[in-house]
Amino acid sequence: MDYVITGDGSKTLYNEQVGEHYHSKHGALQEAKHVFLKSGLQFSLIQEPRNTVSVLEIGFGTGLNFILTADYCVAQHIALDYCGIEAFPLDLSVIEQMEYNNFVAENVWDDFVSNYNMALKGEHKINQAVSLQIAHQKVLDFQIDKLFDVIYFDAFAAVHQPEMWSDETLAHVAKFLKPGGIFVTYAITGNLKRSMKALGFSIEKAPGAPGKREMLRAIKY
């Protein structure tokens, strides 16, 4: 699997089986920071300031969204409980080639790579403030006895993986979000908005990352 340099100089991967890159070609780092960190996590903490937060990510991929989230939470002294669902986890050697250590504190990166394989086996405390679990299974097989503050929905695009954006999948994912919780994704379509509204979400069109005019943020009521 070959890496690709995106528009902001950060790397992504091209998945030949799916036919799509893991991140935006306009800028992997910019997209992750804008869509998930700023519009998801930070928005949630502005709505309800607190010193603990939990995140469920659909499509853990290269771990970029996680390490940016962990880096922010460690710097802000916020305890982070993070769970990513990934049916096809990448080898650690591939993730290390992304060189995302350039974008976060050294200790955050070291904690991630040294505990990545343990997190694939179950929930694992990677440092005093951050716990990580990477659920190695398909989304519809995922079950957990907790609710999350924020959902990062970072599946491949519907044109390549339509089953990930189906009413069934969205309903399954939404049940793991707390009332008042935030759902964010880089995409926004008529079908997606209708599905989320039918699930009891308030829909907001938020400015998109570079290369996309808009993205979807939804609040569960």
Backbone as a chain_set.jsonl record, in Angstrom:
{"seq": "MDYVITGDGSKTLYNEQVGEHYHSKHGALQEAKHVFLKSGLQFSLIQEPRNTVSVLEIGFGTGLNFILTADYCVAQHIALDYCGIEAFPLDLSVIEQMEYNNFVAENVWDDFVSNYNMALKGEHKINQAVSLQIAHQKVLDFQIDKLFDVIYFDAFAAVHQPEMWSDETLAHVAKFLKPGGIFVTYAITGNLKRSMKALGFSIEKAPGAPGKREMLRAIKY", "coords": {"N": [[0.848, -1.183, 0.0], [0.734, 2.072, -1.013], [1.864, 5.298, 0.032], [0.557, 8.664, -0.294], [1.282, 12.026, -1.016], [-0.516, 14.672, 0.268], [-2.403, 17.756, -0.336], [-1.638, 19.549, 1.707], [0.831, 18.739, 2.431], [0.918, 16.618, 4.192], [0.636, 13.024, 4.617], [-1.293, 10.406, 3.041], [-2.997, 7.262, 2.434], [-3.64, 5.127, -0.376], [-6.299, 3.046, -0.904], [-6.524, 0.25, -2.663], [-8.404, -1.792, -2.909], [-10.824, -0.637, -2.129], [-10.806, 1.618, -3.692], [-10.216, 4.258, -3.098], [-8.765, 7.092, -1.36], [-7.569, 7.251, 2.044], [-7.774, 9.696, 3.299], [-8.573, 13.171, 2.598], [-7.343, 14.31, -0.514], [-6.763, 16.919, -0.739], [-5.698, 17.678, 1.613], [-4.724, 15.851, 4.199], [-4.155, 16.268, 6.938], [-5.341, 18.808, 7.387], [-8.052, 18.208, 6.894], [-8.642, 16.289, 8.905], [-8.216, 17.812, 11.237], [-10.099, 19.896, 10.901], [-12.695, 18.732, 10.347], [-13.096, 16.684, 12.29], [-11.638, 17.138, 14.783], [-11.984, 19.992, 15.327], [-14.721, 20.6, 14.505], [-16.08, 18.53, 15.672], [-15.02, 17.278, 18.317], [-14.013, 19.641, 19.719], [-16.165, 21.36, 19.4], [-18.109, 19.964, 20.854], [-17.03, 20.175, 23.436], [-17.159, 22.895, 23.835], [-19.89, 23.272, 23.894], [-20.503, 21.871, 26.202], [-18.517, 22.274, 28.642], [-15.986, 20.264, 30.123], [-13.96, 17.83, 31.898], [-13.547, 15.311, 30.966], [-13.932, 13.166, 28.127], [-15.515, 11.209, 25.597], [-15.013, 9.326, 22.648], [-16.194, 7.834, 19.682], [-15.012, 6.343, 16.838], [-15.756, 5.725, 13.479], [-14.158, 3.854, 11.348], [-11.126, 3.615, 11.775], [-8.643, 3.538, 10.482], [-5.632, 5.072, 9.563], [-5.146, 6.158, 12.013], [-4.918, 8.881, 12.349], [-6.957, 10.74, 13.115], [-7.315, 9.956, 15.732], [-4.753, 10.429, 17.005], [-4.506, 13.199, 16.803], [-6.683, 14.006, 18.318], [-6.03, 12.873, 20.814], [-3.661, 14.277, 21.323], [-4.61, 16.896, 21.604], [-6.317, 16.59, 23.832], [-4.549, 15.725, 25.868], [-2.916, 17.99, 26.079], [-4.791, 19.806, 27.021], [-5.488, 18.786, 29.432], [-7.553, 16.891, 29.598], [-9.33, 13.967, 30.146], [-9.411, 11.191, 28.0], [-11.46, 8.856, 26.44], [-11.344, 6.622, 23.99], [-12.603, 4.95, 21.188], [-12.135, 3.107, 18.311], [-13.546, 1.77, 15.356], [-12.559, -0.696, 13.172], [-12.514, -2.654, 10.476], [-10.49, -3.652, 8.911], [-7.625, -3.51, 10.022], [-4.621, -1.57, 9.782], [-1.179, -2.507, 9.421], [1.211, -1.794, 11.949], [3.673, -0.919, 10.984], [3.015, 0.278, 8.564], [1.468, 2.443, 9.402], [3.405, 3.888, 10.793], [4.929, 4.83, 8.68], [3.488, 6.969, 7.795], [4.303, 9.181, 9.157], [3.07, 10.84, 11.05], [3.917, 11.65, 13.446], [5.092, 14.094, 13.238], [3.179, 15.974, 13.719], [2.157, 16.009, 16.258], [2.679, 15.986, 19.871], [5.719, 14.485, 21.02], [5.551, 12.506, 23.038], [2.883, 11.727, 22.877], [2.704, 10.535, 20.352], [4.586, 8.439, 20.7], [3.352, 6.982, 22.759], [1.112, 6.101, 21.413], [2.097, 4.48, 19.198], [3.522, 2.528, 20.577], [1.575, 1.196, 21.922], [-0.331, 0.399, 20.121], [-0.803, -2.228, 19.024], [-1.682, -3.561, 21.305], [-4.047, -2.199, 21.815], [-5.605, -3.158, 19.779], [-6.432, -5.533, 20.767], [-8.2, -5.002, 22.763], [-9.731, -2.661, 25.115], [-7.364, -0.327, 26.176], [-5.122, 1.302, 28.307], [-3.209, 3.88, 27.297], [-1.737, 5.931, 28.272], [-1.673, 7.994, 31.259], [-3.895, 9.609, 30.864], [-5.317, 8.801, 28.619], [-7.295, 6.343, 27.076], [-7.484, 3.667, 24.76], [-9.216, 1.799, 22.352], [-9.304, -0.399, 19.665], [-11.585, -1.681, 17.752], [-11.605, -4.605, 16.127], [-13.476, -5.343, 13.834], [-16.464, -5.603, 11.804], [-18.714, -2.854, 11.338], [-21.48, -3.336, 11.866], [-21.318, -5.525, 13.471], [-20.345, -4.61, 15.798], [-20.517, -4.069, 19.293], [-21.061, -2.49, 22.428], [-20.968, -1.648, 25.883], [-21.472, 1.112, 26.558], [-21.984, 4.651, 26.197], [-21.182, 7.335, 23.954], [-19.706, 10.636, 23.756], [-19.08, 11.922, 21.377], [-19.23, 11.145, 17.915], [-17.071, 10.258, 15.39], [-17.551, 9.984, 12.121], [-15.997, 8.408, 9.774], [-15.974, 6.862, 7.449], [-15.246, 5.309, 4.238], [-16.216, 6.949, 1.155], [-19.679, 7.094, 0.089], [-20.08, 6.303, -2.551], [-18.192, 4.377, -2.929], [-18.422, 2.667, -0.735], [-21.31, 1.982, -0.147], [-22.837, 0.573, 1.738], [-21.95, 1.401, 4.209], [-23.19, 3.754, 4.661], [-25.818, 3.297, 4.885], [-29.261, 3.227, 6.041], [-29.534, 1.281, 8.002], [-26.895, 0.924, 9.007], [-26.285, 3.532, 9.931], [-28.254, 3.835, 11.909], [-27.478, 1.85, 13.677], [-24.98, 2.785, 14.514], [-25.698, 5.242, 15.645], [-26.986, 4.575, 18.004], [-25.079, 4.341, 19.918], [-24.449, 6.824, 20.828], [-24.597, 9.451, 23.182], [-27.529, 11.18, 24.476], [-27.779, 14.457, 23.26], [-25.303, 14.252, 22.209], [-22.643, 14.572, 19.726], [-22.455, 14.097, 16.255], [-20.276, 13.825, 13.613], [-19.24, 14.195, 10.21], [-17.37, 14.171, 7.137], [-18.898, 14.386, 4.894], [-21.925, 15.472, 3.175], [-25.114, 14.843, 2.246], [-28.332, 14.645, 0.61], [-29.65, 12.234, 1.214], [-28.235, 11.396, 3.495], [-28.819, 13.454, 5.318], [-31.606, 13.148, 5.56], [-31.735, 10.582, 6.664], [-30.45, 10.944, 9.161], [-32.104, 12.831, 10.379], [-34.423, 11.298, 10.627], [-33.586, 9.609, 12.572], [-33.702, 11.098, 14.809], [-32.054, 13.317, 15.053], [-30.785, 16.664, 15.18], [-29.933, 18.643, 12.49], [-27.075, 20.17, 11.079], [-25.547, 22.205, 8.678], [-22.246, 22.554, 8.297], [-19.273, 24.509, 7.635], [-17.129, 23.062, 5.194], [-14.09, 21.05, 4.986], [-10.994, 21.957, 3.261], [-11.569, 21.684, -0.209], [-14.127, 20.743, 0.026], [-17.318, 22.147, 0.192], [-19.25, 22.04, 2.215], [-20.015, 20.255, 5.295], [-21.404, 17.694, 7.445], [-22.861, 18.147, 10.594], [-24.403, 16.75, 13.362], [-26.742, 16.709, 16.012], [-27.787, 14.708, 18.654], [-31.033, 14.183, 19.863]], "CA": [[0.0, 0.0, 0.0], [1.616, 3.232, -1.179], [1.37, 6.563, 0.56], [0.389, 9.772, -1.227], [1.422, 13.341, -0.394], [-1.726, 15.462, 0.026], [-2.215, 19.167, -0.632], [-0.998, 20.306, 2.793], [2.126, 18.13, 2.721], [0.754, 15.407, 5.007], [0.473, 11.816, 3.826], [-2.416, 9.488, 3.182], [-2.822, 6.009, 1.716], [-4.668, 4.76, -1.338], [-6.784, 1.689, -0.715], [-6.867, -0.249, -3.992], [-9.614, -2.619, -2.854], [-11.979, 0.257, -2.062], [-10.704, 2.576, -4.782], [-10.278, 5.614, -2.543], [-7.766, 7.448, -0.365], [-8.044, 7.275, 3.425], [-8.049, 11.082, 3.672], [-8.71, 14.099, 1.482], [-6.12, 14.632, -1.251], [-6.519, 18.357, -0.563], [-4.946, 17.856, 2.853], [-5.139, 14.883, 5.22], [-4.087, 16.911, 8.253], [-6.361, 19.856, 7.442], [-9.369, 17.58, 6.977], [-8.807, 15.688, 10.228], [-8.333, 18.882, 12.232], [-11.313, 20.69, 10.706], [-13.947, 17.967, 10.42], [-13.266, 15.859, 13.482], [-11.173, 17.79, 16.005], [-12.629, 21.292, 15.55], [-16.18, 20.58, 14.356], [-16.624, 17.471, 16.515], [-14.584, 17.275, 19.713], [-13.951, 20.974, 20.323], [-17.539, 21.862, 19.439], [-18.753, 19.293, 21.983], [-16.5, 20.72, 24.692], [-17.683, 24.257, 23.964], [-21.29, 23.13, 24.295], [-20.525, 21.364, 27.581], [-17.135, 22.183, 29.146], [-15.786, 19.171, 31.074], [-12.572, 17.343, 31.897], [-13.509, 13.973, 30.382], [-14.692, 13.085, 26.88], [-15.431, 9.896, 24.951], [-15.16, 9.418, 21.189], [-16.292, 6.612, 18.885], [-14.677, 6.62, 15.445], [-16.11, 4.708, 12.497], [-13.094, 3.867, 10.357], [-9.927, 4.108, 12.469], [-7.663, 3.78, 9.429], [-4.229, 5.355, 9.897], [-5.046, 6.67, 13.381], [-4.675, 10.327, 12.364], [-7.961, 11.434, 13.932], [-7.057, 9.639, 17.137], [-3.582, 11.073, 17.611], [-4.793, 14.632, 16.933], [-7.6, 14.123, 19.449], [-5.251, 12.589, 22.026], [-2.723, 15.381, 21.514], [-5.385, 18.028, 22.122], [-6.817, 16.286, 25.175], [-3.421, 15.721, 26.802], [-2.506, 19.386, 26.273], [-5.845, 20.516, 27.743], [-5.724, 18.047, 30.679], [-8.861, 16.254, 29.472], [-9.235, 12.506, 30.051], [-10.008, 10.754, 26.742], [-11.828, 7.454, 26.229], [-11.468, 6.592, 22.524], [-12.809, 3.641, 20.573], [-12.233, 3.132, 16.857], [-13.971, 0.524, 14.72], [-11.777, -0.884, 11.946], [-12.626, -4.047, 10.024], [-9.238, -4.053, 8.263], [-6.57, -2.683, 10.636], [-3.331, -1.461, 9.109], [-0.008, -2.891, 10.19], [1.878, -0.664, 12.597], [4.751, -0.439, 10.109], [2.401, 1.164, 7.571], [1.088, 3.669, 10.111], [4.626, 4.643, 11.1], [5.382, 5.479, 7.453], [2.718, 8.198, 7.581], [5.074, 10.25, 9.806], [2.18, 11.764, 11.75], [4.626, 12.144, 14.634], [5.461, 15.488, 12.99], [2.046, 16.863, 13.981], [1.715, 15.901, 17.66], [3.752, 15.899, 20.859], [6.477, 13.246, 20.901], [5.06, 11.493, 23.965], [1.589, 11.24, 22.382], [3.003, 9.599, 19.263], [5.254, 7.262, 21.263], [2.346, 6.204, 23.486], [0.24, 5.476, 20.416], [2.716, 3.388, 18.438], [3.958, 1.458, 21.478], [0.399, 0.503, 22.453], [-1.274, 0.156, 19.03], [-1.174, -3.648, 18.922], [-2.445, -3.91, 22.505], [-5.385, -1.62, 21.658], [-6.349, -4.024, 18.864], [-6.915, -6.681, 21.527], [-9.215, -4.551, 23.712], [-9.492, -1.337, 25.68], [-6.012, -0.296, 26.743], [-4.691, 2.614, 28.787], [-1.92, 4.125, 26.653], [-1.039, 6.789, 29.239], [-2.548, 8.277, 32.402], [-5.083, 10.364, 30.479], [-5.944, 8.332, 27.382], [-7.52, 4.914, 26.827], [-7.748, 3.417, 23.348], [-9.636, 0.476, 21.897], [-9.552, -0.496, 18.228], [-12.435, -2.865, 17.587], [-11.283, -5.247, 14.851], [-14.702, -6.006, 13.375], [-17.33, -4.789, 10.962], [-19.512, -1.925, 12.139], [-22.74, -3.921, 12.315], [-21.017, -6.535, 14.486], [-19.81, -3.923, 16.981], [-21.385, -3.839, 20.444], [-20.316, -2.012, 23.59], [-21.875, -1.235, 26.955], [-21.252, 2.502, 26.95], [-22.397, 5.664, 25.227], [-20.097, 8.261, 23.663], [-20.029, 12.059, 23.605], [-18.859, 12.343, 19.987], [-18.953, 10.124, 16.914], [-16.383, 10.623, 14.157], [-17.947, 9.038, 11.075], [-14.947, 8.6, 8.77], [-15.995, 5.749, 6.497], [-15.018, 5.678, 2.845], [-17.37, 7.616, 0.549], [-20.823, 6.235, -0.232], [-19.948, 5.771, -3.913], [-17.323, 3.209, -2.835], [-18.916, 1.78, 0.318], [-22.677, 2.428, 0.144], [-23.386, -0.097, 2.916], [-21.55, 2.131, 5.412], [-24.049, 4.942, 4.787], [-27.205, 2.832, 4.836], [-30.078, 3.526, 7.223], [-29.237, 0.274, 9.014], [-25.606, 1.22, 9.626], [-26.383, 4.792, 10.671], [-29.062, 3.592, 13.111], [-26.656, 1.052, 14.594], [-23.95, 3.672, 15.062], [-26.318, 6.316, 16.434], [-27.429, 4.103, 19.318], [-23.955, 4.427, 20.857], [-24.218, 8.236, 21.127], [-25.393, 9.984, 24.287], [-28.424, 12.297, 24.158], [-26.998, 15.686, 23.22], [-24.004, 13.951, 21.618], [-22.329, 15.162, 18.43], [-22.073, 13.221, 15.152], [-19.69, 14.621, 12.527], [-18.647, 13.513, 9.075], [-16.897, 15.084, 6.09], [-19.854, 14.392, 3.789], [-23.3, 15.921, 3.421], [-25.981, 14.535, 1.104], [-29.746, 14.646, 0.955], [-29.976, 10.963, 1.867], [-27.653, 11.388, 4.835], [-29.598, 14.372, 6.168], [-32.914, 12.536, 5.836], [-31.517, 9.455, 7.576], [-30.123, 11.432, 10.5], [-33.323, 13.449, 10.93], [-35.336, 10.214, 10.994], [-33.042, 8.989, 13.787], [-33.878, 12.006, 15.931], [-30.952, 14.263, 15.131], [-30.856, 18.02, 14.641], [-28.925, 18.676, 11.439], [-26.431, 21.45, 10.806], [-24.543, 22.282, 7.62], [-21.078, 23.295, 8.759], [-18.288, 24.694, 6.563], [-16.339, 21.866, 4.962], [-12.629, 21.143, 4.902], [-10.567, 22.308, 1.902], [-12.033, 20.76, -1.228], [-15.561, 20.505, 0.218], [-17.978, 23.378, 0.642], [-19.993, 21.815, 3.457], [-19.951, 18.957, 5.969], [-22.568, 17.515, 8.297], [-22.775, 17.96, 12.052], [-25.74, 16.428, 13.84], [-26.851, 16.585, 17.472], [-28.821, 13.723, 18.996], [-32.007, 14.614, 20.873]], "C": [[0.894, 1.247, 0.0], [0.996, 4.487, -0.578], [1.376, 7.637, -0.519], [0.569, 11.067, -0.444], [0.189, 14.177, -0.75], [-1.386, 16.952, -0.077], [-1.54, 19.983, 0.448], [0.35, 19.713, 3.205], [2.058, 16.887, 3.584], [0.426, 14.219, 4.1], [-0.88, 11.147, 4.048], [-2.078, 8.217, 2.413], [-3.941, 5.841, 0.698], [-5.026, 3.3, -1.14], [-7.283, 1.159, -2.059], [-8.15, -1.073, -3.997], [-10.872, -1.763, -2.854], [-11.992, 1.224, -3.231], [-10.749, 4.016, -4.31], [-9.127, 5.829, -1.559], [-8.394, 7.471, 1.028], [-8.436, 8.69, 3.868], [-8.184, 11.932, 2.416], [-7.361, 14.351, 0.813], [-5.783, 16.12, -1.129], [-5.713, 18.632, 0.702], [-5.447, 16.928, 3.938], [-5.189, 15.54, 6.594], [-5.171, 17.968, 8.399], [-7.754, 19.274, 7.623], [-9.622, 17.028, 8.373], [-9.01, 16.752, 11.298], [-9.663, 19.611, 12.113], [-12.583, 19.893, 10.985], [-14.137, 17.319, 11.789], [-12.834, 16.562, 14.764], [-11.95, 19.075, 16.295], [-14.154, 21.183, 15.564], [-16.855, 19.517, 15.214], [-16.251, 17.615, 17.969], [-14.645, 18.661, 20.353], [-15.339, 21.602, 20.402], [-18.285, 21.258, 20.625], [-18.308, 19.896, 23.313], [-16.909, 22.17, 24.915], [-19.132, 24.211, 24.445], [-21.414, 22.722, 25.76], [-19.092, 21.209, 28.091], [-17.02, 21.097, 30.221], [-14.356, 18.675, 30.956], [-12.449, 15.88, 31.489], [-14.335, 13.978, 29.1], [-14.48, 11.702, 26.273], [-15.773, 10.037, 23.471], [-15.248, 8.023, 20.597], [-16.002, 6.987, 17.435], [-15.053, 5.438, 14.568], [-15.094, 4.802, 11.367], [-11.8, 4.411, 10.937], [-8.78, 4.372, 11.505], [-6.242, 3.947, 9.922], [-4.037, 5.863, 11.318], [-4.858, 8.172, 13.471], [-5.676, 11.066, 13.246], [-7.722, 11.176, 15.416], [-5.884, 10.424, 17.697], [-3.772, 12.583, 17.741], [-5.711, 14.886, 18.124], [-6.861, 13.908, 20.763], [-4.297, 13.729, 22.339], [-3.427, 16.593, 22.119], [-5.808, 17.777, 23.569], [-5.692, 16.279, 26.21], [-2.987, 17.157, 27.111], [-3.502, 20.159, 27.123], [-6.213, 19.845, 29.069], [-7.148, 17.479, 30.73], [-8.647, 14.75, 29.34], [-10.012, 12.033, 28.823], [-10.225, 9.243, 26.733], [-12.174, 7.325, 24.753], [-11.608, 5.158, 22.035], [-12.94, 3.822, 19.069], [-12.67, 1.774, 16.342], [-13.238, 0.407, 13.388], [-11.786, -2.353, 11.55], [-11.314, -4.566, 9.44], [-8.085, -3.198, 8.805], [-5.276, -2.71, 9.825], [-2.224, -1.985, 10.018], [0.634, -1.636, 10.779], [2.973, -0.081, 11.707], [4.233, 0.519, 9.042], [2.046, 2.502, 8.217], [2.319, 4.52, 10.406], [5.156, 5.379, 9.874], [4.63, 6.773, 7.155], [3.41, 9.423, 8.198], [4.174, 11.297, 10.472], [2.778, 12.242, 13.075], [5.047, 13.602, 14.477], [4.383, 16.47, 13.429], [1.569, 16.851, 15.424], [2.93, 15.835, 18.576], [4.415, 14.522, 20.788], [5.93, 12.15, 21.805], [3.721, 10.901, 23.515], [1.806, 10.214, 21.273], [3.619, 8.308, 19.797], [4.262, 6.362, 22.004], [1.43, 5.453, 22.513], [0.915, 4.278, 19.758], [3.147, 2.231, 19.346], [2.787, 0.654, 22.033], [-0.624, 0.124, 21.381], [-1.736, -1.301, 18.993], [-1.952, -4.134, 20.138], [-3.877, -3.395, 22.387], [-6.24, -2.432, 20.701], [-6.95, -5.231, 19.58], [-8.012, -6.304, 22.52], [-8.868, -3.189, 24.27], [-8.182, -1.334, 26.452], [-5.655, 1.133, 27.131], [-3.307, 2.895, 28.204], [-1.079, 5.14, 27.43], [-2.042, 7.132, 30.336], [-3.871, 8.903, 31.995], [-5.891, 9.739, 29.354], [-6.083, 6.813, 27.368], [-7.944, 4.744, 25.373], [-8.165, 1.969, 23.145], [-9.861, 0.542, 20.408], [-10.297, -1.8, 17.995], [-12.241, -3.434, 16.19], [-12.49, -6.059, 14.387], [-15.485, -5.059, 12.472], [-18.27, -3.978, 11.856], [-20.763, -2.584, 12.698], [-22.544, -5.04, 13.336], [-20.573, -5.912, 15.807], [-20.884, -3.755, 18.046], [-20.514, -3.375, 21.615], [-21.307, -1.489, 24.618], [-21.529, 0.151, 27.467], [-21.769, 3.406, 25.844], [-21.294, 6.715, 25.117], [-20.61, 9.687, 23.503], [-20.001, 12.497, 22.145], [-18.655, 11.106, 19.116], [-18.259, 10.775, 15.731], [-16.777, 9.582, 13.112], [-17.024, 9.254, 9.885], [-14.825, 7.385, 7.862], [-15.611, 6.247, 5.107], [-16.325, 6.196, 2.239], [-18.438, 6.611, 0.119], [-20.721, 5.629, -1.627], [-19.095, 4.502, -3.917], [-17.799, 2.191, -1.804], [-20.336, 2.192, 0.723], [-23.262, 1.799, 1.404], [-23.038, 0.634, 4.2], [-22.457, 3.329, 5.676], [-25.529, 4.576, 4.744], [-27.946, 3.227, 6.111], [-29.758, 2.548, 8.354], [-27.937, 0.584, 9.756], [-25.674, 2.489, 10.461], [-27.184, 4.616, 11.964], [-28.262, 2.811, 14.145], [-25.619, 1.92, 15.285], [-24.558, 4.684, 16.03], [-26.719, 5.858, 17.832], [-26.316, 4.142, 20.355], [-23.636, 5.869, 21.263], [-25.145, 8.697, 22.251], [-26.416, 10.995, 23.776], [-27.642, 13.605, 24.264], [-25.63, 15.496, 22.593], [-23.891, 14.472, 20.195], [-21.876, 14.087, 17.447], [-21.503, 14.107, 14.047], [-19.134, 13.713, 11.444], [-18.306, 14.541, 8.01], [-17.923, 15.29, 4.985], [-21.156, 15.082, 4.177], [-24.1, 15.685, 2.138], [-27.424, 14.585, 1.579], [-30.145, 13.377, 1.688], [-29.46, 10.915, 3.293], [-28.454, 12.278, 5.78], [-30.952, 13.77, 6.529], [-32.774, 11.391, 6.83], [-31.282, 9.931, 8.998], [-31.332, 12.106, 11.152], [-34.3, 12.378, 11.397], [-34.878, 9.506, 12.27], [-33.112, 9.919, 15.002], [-32.74, 12.989, 16.128], [-31.363, 15.64, 14.61], [-29.678, 18.196, 13.695], [-28.377, 20.085, 11.26], [-25.462, 21.292, 9.638], [-23.409, 23.146, 8.134], [-20.118, 23.485, 7.589], [-17.41, 23.456, 6.423], [-14.847, 22.124, 5.011], [-12.251, 21.565, 3.486], [-10.956, 21.242, 0.892], [-13.5, 20.412, -1.117], [-16.207, 21.764, 0.779], [-18.633, 23.203, 2.003], [-19.722, 20.424, 4.007], [-21.17, 18.872, 6.877], [-22.153, 17.382, 9.767], [-24.211, 17.755, 12.529], [-25.708, 16.235, 15.349], [-28.031, 15.68, 17.788], [-29.729, 14.258, 20.106], [-32.922, 13.476, 21.234]], "O": [[1.704, 1.442, 0.906], [-0.212, 4.712, -0.66], [2.093, 7.542, -1.515], [0.064, 11.191, 0.672], [-0.116, 14.369, -1.927], [-0.231, 17.351, 0.075], [-0.927, 21.008, 0.15], [0.939, 20.129, 4.202], [3.049, 16.167, 3.7], [-0.007, 14.395, 2.961], [-1.515, 11.303, 5.091], [-1.008, 8.107, 1.815], [-5.047, 6.348, 0.883], [-4.164, 2.424, -1.201], [-8.34, 1.569, -2.538], [-8.898, -1.056, -4.974], [-11.866, -2.108, -3.493], [-13.058, 1.61, -3.711], [-11.25, 4.895, -5.012], [-8.586, 4.875, -0.999], [-9.598, 7.683, 1.173], [-9.321, 8.86, 4.707], [-7.937, 11.46, 1.307], [-6.358, 14.578, 1.49], [-4.651, 16.528, -1.387], [-5.116, 19.699, 0.843], [-6.489, 17.187, 4.54], [-6.165, 15.38, 7.327], [-5.85, 18.021, 9.425], [-8.547, 19.785, 8.414], [-10.679, 17.262, 8.959], [-9.874, 16.613, 12.164], [-10.292, 19.912, 13.127], [-13.438, 20.32, 11.76], [-15.217, 17.399, 12.374], [-13.589, 16.582, 15.736], [-12.509, 19.232, 17.38], [-14.803, 21.617, 16.516], [-18.06, 19.586, 15.459], [-17.077, 18.032, 18.781], [-15.256, 18.834, 21.408], [-15.651, 22.299, 21.368], [-19.012, 21.964, 21.324], [-19.126, 20.102, 24.21], [-16.997, 22.624, 26.056], [-19.545, 25.005, 25.289], [-22.317, 23.17, 26.467], [-18.513, 20.128, 27.984], [-17.856, 21.019, 31.121], [-13.63, 19.048, 30.034], [-11.389, 15.274, 31.641], [-15.322, 14.708, 28.996], [-13.414, 11.102, 26.412], [-16.691, 10.765, 23.093], [-14.477, 7.135, 20.961], [-16.672, 7.851, 16.869], [-14.716, 4.294, 14.87], [-15.154, 5.707, 10.535], [-11.41, 5.539, 10.635], [-8.024, 5.326, 11.688], [-5.705, 3.079, 10.611], [-2.906, 5.989, 11.786], [-4.656, 8.696, 14.566], [-5.288, 11.924, 14.039], [-7.903, 12.064, 16.25], [-6.004, 11.028, 18.762], [-3.26, 13.189, 18.683], [-5.539, 15.864, 18.852], [-7.041, 14.669, 21.714], [-4.141, 14.106, 23.501], [-2.907, 17.234, 23.032], [-5.67, 18.652, 24.425], [-5.875, 16.781, 27.319], [-2.724, 17.497, 28.265], [-3.117, 21.064, 27.864], [-7.14, 20.282, 29.751], [-7.842, 17.569, 31.743], [-7.859, 14.31, 28.502], [-11.158, 12.437, 28.629], [-9.307, 8.462, 26.983], [-13.189, 7.861, 24.307], [-10.84, 4.274, 22.414], [-13.768, 4.607, 18.606], [-12.216, 0.742, 16.836], [-13.296, 1.322, 12.567], [-11.154, -3.189, 12.196], [-11.05, -5.768, 9.466], [-7.623, -2.275, 8.134], [-4.896, -3.736, 9.261], [-2.328, -1.909, 11.243], [0.6, -0.561, 10.178], [3.171, 1.134, 11.688], [4.926, 1.46, 8.657], [2.296, 3.563, 7.645], [2.272, 5.743, 10.279], [5.767, 6.439, 10.007], [5.087, 7.584, 6.35], [3.137, 10.559, 7.809], [4.481, 12.489, 10.459], [2.225, 13.119, 13.74], [5.33, 14.275, 15.468], [4.639, 17.672, 13.506], [0.665, 17.607, 15.78], [4.06, 15.653, 18.122], [3.752, 13.518, 20.528], [5.849, 10.992, 21.395], [3.452, 9.721, 23.741], [1.174, 9.158, 21.258], [3.223, 7.214, 19.396], [4.32, 5.137, 21.893], [1.03, 4.317, 22.768], [0.363, 3.178, 19.761], [3.135, 1.076, 18.921], [2.979, -0.444, 22.555], [-1.68, -0.42, 21.706], [-2.936, -1.569, 18.938], [-2.794, -5.024, 20.017], [-4.816, -4.07, 22.808], [-7.468, -2.405, 20.793], [-7.866, -5.873, 19.065], [-8.684, -7.182, 23.062], [-7.827, -2.623, 23.936], [-7.922, -2.216, 27.271], [-5.868, 2.064, 26.354], [-2.337, 2.23, 28.568], [0.14, 5.2, 27.267], [-3.155, 6.606, 30.336], [-4.869, 8.75, 32.699], [-7.046, 10.113, 29.152], [-5.12, 6.088, 27.614], [-8.671, 5.573, 24.825], [-7.559, 1.043, 23.686], [-10.543, 1.447, 19.926], [-9.712, -2.882, 18.035], [-12.652, -2.834, 15.197], [-12.53, -7.282, 14.522], [-15.193, -3.865, 12.396], [-18.574, -4.372, 12.982], [-21.078, -2.414, 13.875], [-23.499, -5.455, 13.993], [-20.442, -6.608, 16.814], [-22.01, -3.354, 17.753], [-19.375, -3.815, 21.767], [-22.357, -0.954, 24.265], [-21.317, 0.345, 28.664], [-21.963, 2.977, 24.707], [-20.559, 6.954, 26.076], [-21.771, 9.92, 23.166], [-20.796, 13.338, 21.726], [-17.996, 10.147, 19.521], [-18.778, 11.72, 15.137], [-16.376, 8.423, 13.211], [-17.234, 10.164, 9.083], [-13.724, 6.935, 7.546], [-15.644, 7.446, 4.832], [-17.408, 5.913, 2.751], [-18.149, 5.451, -0.173], [-21.235, 4.534, -1.855], [-19.247, 3.652, -4.794], [-17.602, 0.988, -1.98], [-20.538, 2.698, 1.827], [-24.092, 2.415, 2.073], [-23.757, 0.504, 5.191], [-22.487, 3.858, 6.787], [-26.387, 5.444, 4.585], [-27.328, 3.525, 7.133], [-29.716, 2.935, 9.522], [-27.885, 0.514, 10.983], [-25.171, 2.517, 11.584], [-26.829, 5.186, 12.996], [-28.356, 3.076, 15.343], [-25.406, 1.807, 16.492], [-24.005, 4.949, 17.097], [-26.786, 6.674, 18.751], [-26.579, 3.991, 21.548], [-22.655, 6.108, 21.968], [-26.331, 8.37, 22.263], [-26.19, 11.612, 22.736], [-26.929, 13.831, 25.241], [-24.872, 16.456, 22.452], [-24.89, 14.774, 19.543], [-21.018, 13.265, 17.768], [-22.17, 15.037, 13.593], [-18.631, 12.622, 11.713], [-18.871, 15.634, 7.976], [-17.836, 16.255, 4.225], [-21.452, 15.254, 5.36], [-23.801, 16.253, 1.088], [-27.705, 14.57, 2.777], [-30.888, 13.428, 2.667], [-30.156, 10.453, 4.197], [-28.734, 11.891, 6.914], [-31.394, 13.87, 7.674], [-33.596, 11.244, 7.734], [-31.852, 9.38, 9.94], [-31.549, 11.959, 12.355], [-34.935, 12.527, 12.441], [-35.681, 8.881, 12.963], [-32.642, 9.573, 16.086], [-32.491, 13.442, 17.245], [-32.193, 15.751, 13.707], [-28.538, 17.922, 14.07], [-29.123, 21.064, 11.286], [-24.656, 20.362, 9.611], [-23.593, 24.338, 8.379], [-20.144, 22.699, 6.641], [-16.996, 22.869, 7.422], [-14.4, 23.269, 5.07], [-13.098, 21.537, 2.593], [-10.711, 20.053, 1.099], [-14.074, 19.848, -2.048], [-15.701, 22.368, 1.725], [-18.584, 24.1, 2.845], [-19.262, 19.534, 3.292], [-21.885, 19.857, 7.06], [-21.245, 16.631, 10.123], [-25.117, 18.495, 12.145], [-24.761, 15.668, 15.893], [-29.129, 15.859, 17.261], [-29.259, 14.722, 21.144], [-33.812, 13.64, 22.069]]}, "num_chains": 1, "name": "protein.A"}
